[in-house]
Amino acid sequence: MRYPITNLLILIAESLTELEVSDEKIGVEVKTVEQSMNAIGKKLDALRTEERAAIDVLQTRTQQLNNLGTQQRTLEARIKDLGGRYPSGLDTVKAQAQQVFVEAEA
């Protein structure tokens, strides 16, 4: 026959064992979660680096686009200026120049 105190000690021992097992499982789970978090942190760092590189490329391309736009506007202005100087058209002026050149050679 068991005495009530013995039953209580057995229950405490069983509870203590269950808590130790549970604590061990939680410890393993915590380590697994920490490893996952470290891996995610490394991936996040890599993505941030990639993002900064992409931003740098975007800024470079934007500057190049602005430079090309400036060059395009300059060329368009020069073409318009040439068109204004030769209202009969560049092909007509070119033909006349070729005729003058041929006559000068002869």
CNS distance restraints for C-alpha pairs under 8 A (distance, minus, plus):
assign (resid   2 and name CA) (resid   6 and name CA) 6.27 0.50 0.50
assign (resid   2 and name CA) (resid   7 and name CA) 6.74 0.50 0.50
assign (resid   3 and name CA) (resid   7 and name CA) 6.46 0.50 0.50
assign (resid   4 and name CA) (resid   8 and name CA) 6.20 0.50 0.50
assign (resid   5 and name CA) (resid   9 and name CA) 6.17 0.50 0.50
assign (resid   6 and name CA) (resid  10 and name CA) 6.15 0.50 0.50
assign (resid   7 and name CA) (resid  11 and name CA) 6.18 0.50 0.50
assign (resid   8 and name CA) (resid  12 and name CA) 6.15 0.50 0.50
assign (resid   9 and name CA) (resid  13 and name CA) 6.08 0.50 0.50
assign (resid  10 and name CA) (resid  14 and name CA) 6.12 0.50 0.50
assign (resid  11 and name CA) (resid  15 and name CA) 6.00 0.50 0.50
assign (resid  12 and name CA) (resid  16 and name CA) 5.97 0.50 0.50
assign (resid  13 and name CA) (resid  17 and name CA) 6.15 0.50 0.50
assign (resid  14 and name CA) (resid  18 and name CA) 6.17 0.50 0.50
assign (resid  15 and name CA) (resid  19 and name CA) 6.07 0.50 0.50
assign (resid  16 and name CA) (resid  20 and name CA) 6.16 0.50 0.50
assign (resid  17 and name CA) (resid  21 and name CA) 6.21 0.50 0.50
assign (resid  18 and name CA) (resid  22 and name CA) 5.99 0.50 0.50
assign (resid  19 and name CA) (resid  23 and name CA) 5.86 0.50 0.50
assign (resid  20 and name CA) (resid  24 and name CA) 6.13 0.50 0.50
assign (resid  21 and name CA) (resid  25 and name CA) 6.26 0.50 0.50
assign (resid  22 and name CA) (resid  26 and name CA) 6.12 0.50 0.50
assign (resid  23 and name CA) (resid  27 and name CA) 6.07 0.50 0.50
assign (resid  24 and name CA) (resid  28 and name CA) 6.36 0.50 0.50
assign (resid  25 and name CA) (resid  29 and name CA) 6.20 0.50 0.50
assign (resid  26 and name CA) (resid  30 and name CA) 5.98 0.50 0.50
assign (resid  27 and name CA) (resid  31 and name CA) 6.30 0.50 0.50
assign (resid  28 and name CA) (resid  32 and name CA) 6.25 0.50 0.50
assign (resid  29 and name CA) (resid  33 and name CA) 6.14 0.50 0.50
assign (resid  30 and name CA) (resid  34 and name CA) 6.04 0.50 0.50
assign (resid  31 and name CA) (resid  35 and name CA) 6.13 0.50 0.50
assign (resid  32 and name CA) (resid  36 and name CA) 6.24 0.50 0.50
assign (resid  33 and name CA) (resid  37 and name CA) 6.08 0.50 0.50
assign (resid  34 and name CA) (resid  38 and name CA) 6.12 0.50 0.50
assign (resid  35 and name CA) (resid  39 and name CA) 6.20 0.50 0.50
assign (resid  36 and name CA) (resid  40 and name CA) 6.12 0.50 0.50
assign (resid  37 and name CA) (resid  41 and name CA) 5.98 0.50 0.50
assign (resid  38 and name CA) (resid  42 and name CA) 6.23 0.50 0.50
assign (resid  39 and name CA) (resid  43 and name CA) 6.29 0.50 0.50
assign (resid  40 and name CA) (resid  44 and name CA) 6.03 0.50 0.50
assign (resid  41 and name CA) (resid  45 and name CA) 6.15 0.50 0.50
assign (resid  42 and name CA) (resid  46 and name CA) 6.23 0.50 0.50
assign (resid  43 and name CA) (resid  47 and name CA) 6.16 0.50 0.50
assign (resid  44 and name CA) (resid  48 and name CA) 6.13 0.50 0.50
assign (resid  45 and name CA) (resid  49 and name CA) 6.24 0.50 0.50
assign (resid  46 and name CA) (resid  50 and name CA) 6.15 0.50 0.50
assign (resid  47 and name CA) (resid  51 and name CA) 5.96 0.50 0.50
assign (resid  48 and name CA) (resid  52 and name CA) 6.20 0.50 0.50
assign (resid  49 and name CA) (resid  53 and name CA) 6.28 0.50 0.50
assign (resid  50 and name CA) (resid  54 and name CA) 6.15 0.50 0.50
assign (resid  51 and name CA) (resid  55 and name CA) 6.15 0.50 0.50
assign (resid  52 and name CA) (resid  56 and name CA) 6.22 0.50 0.50
assign (resid  53 and name CA) (resid  57 and name CA) 6.28 0.50 0.50
assign (resid  54 and name CA) (resid  58 and name CA) 6.07 0.50 0.50
assign (resid  55 and name CA) (resid  59 and name CA) 6.13 0.50 0.50
assign (resid  56 and name CA) (resid  60 and name CA) 6.22 0.50 0.50
assign (resid  57 and name CA) (resid  61 and name CA) 6.07 0.50 0.50
assign (resid  58 and name CA) (resid  62 and name CA) 5.98 0.50 0.50
assign (resid  59 and name CA) (resid  63 and name CA) 6.19 0.50 0.50
assign (resid  60 and name CA) (resid  64 and name CA) 6.22 0.50 0.50
assign (resid  61 and name CA) (resid  65 and name CA) 6.03 0.50 0.50
assign (resid  62 and name CA) (resid  66 and name CA) 6.17 0.50 0.50
assign (resid  63 and name CA) (resid  67 and name CA) 6.17 0.50 0.50
assign (resid  64 and name CA) (resid  68 and name CA) 6.10 0.50 0.50
assign (resid  65 and name CA) (resid  69 and name CA) 6.07 0.50 0.50
assign (resid  66 and name CA) (resid  70 and name CA) 6.26 0.50 0.50
assign (resid  67 and name CA) (resid  71 and name CA) 6.26 0.50 0.50
assign (resid  68 and name CA) (resid  72 and name CA) 6.00 0.50 0.50
assign (resid  69 and name CA) (resid  73 and name CA) 6.19 0.50 0.50
assign (resid  70 and name CA) (resid  74 and name CA) 6.21 0.50 0.50
assign (resid  71 and name CA) (resid  75 and name CA) 6.18 0.50 0.50
assign (resid  72 and name CA) (resid  76 and name CA) 6.08 0.50 0.50
assign (resid  73 and name CA) (resid  77 and name CA) 6.12 0.50 0.50
assign (resid  74 and name CA) (resid  78 and name CA) 6.28 0.50 0.50
assign (resid  75 and name CA) (resid  79 and name CA) 6.11 0.50 0.50
assign (resid  76 and name CA) (resid  80 and name CA) 6.11 0.50 0.50
assign (resid  77 and name CA) (resid  81 and name CA) 6.08 0.50 0.50
assign (resid  78 and name CA) (resid  82 and name CA) 6.13 0.50 0.50
assign (resid  79 and name CA) (resid  83 and name CA) 6.11 0.50 0.50
assign (resid  80 and name CA) (resid  84 and name CA) 6.18 0.50 0.50
assign (resid  81 and name CA) (resid  85 and name CA) 6.32 0.50 0.50
assign (resid  82 and name CA) (resid  86 and name CA) 6.30 0.50 0.50
assign (resid  83 and name CA) (resid  87 and name CA) 5.99 0.50 0.50
assign (resid  83 and name CA) (resid  89 and name CA) 6.68 0.50 0.50
assign (resid  83 and name CA) (resid  90 and name CA) 7.31 0.50 0.50
assign (resid  86 and name CA) (resid  90 and name CA) 6.40 0.50 0.50
assign (resid  86 and name CA) (resid  93 and name CA) 7.24 0.50 0.50
assign (resid  88 and name CA) (resid  92 and name CA) 6.30 0.50 0.50
assign (resid  88 and name CA) (resid  93 and name CA) 7.37 0.50 0.50
assign (resid  89 and name CA) (resid  93 and name CA) 6.54 0.50 0.50
assign (resid  90 and name CA) (resid  94 and name CA) 5.94 0.50 0.50
assign (resid  91 and name CA) (resid  95 and name CA) 6.14 0.50 0.50
assign (resid  92 and name CA) (resid  96 and name CA) 6.21 0.50 0.50
assign (resid  93 and name CA) (resid  97 and name CA) 6.12 0.50 0.50
assign (resid  94 and name CA) (resid  98 and name CA) 6.19 0.50 0.50
assign (resid  95 and name CA) (resid  99 and name CA) 6.21 0.50 0.50
assign (resid  96 and name CA) (resid 100 and name CA) 6.22 0.50 0.50
assign (resid  97 and name CA) (resid 101 and name CA) 6.11 0.50 0.50
assign (resid  98 and name CA) (resid 102 and name CA) 6.11 0.50 0.50
assign (resid  99 and name CA) (resid 103 and name CA) 6.19 0.50 0.50
assign (resid 100 and name CA) (resid 104 and name CA) 6.04 0.50 0.50
assign (resid 101 and name CA) (resid 105 and name CA) 6.22 0.50 0.50
assign (resid 102 and name CA) (resid 106 and name CA) 6.39 0.50 0.50
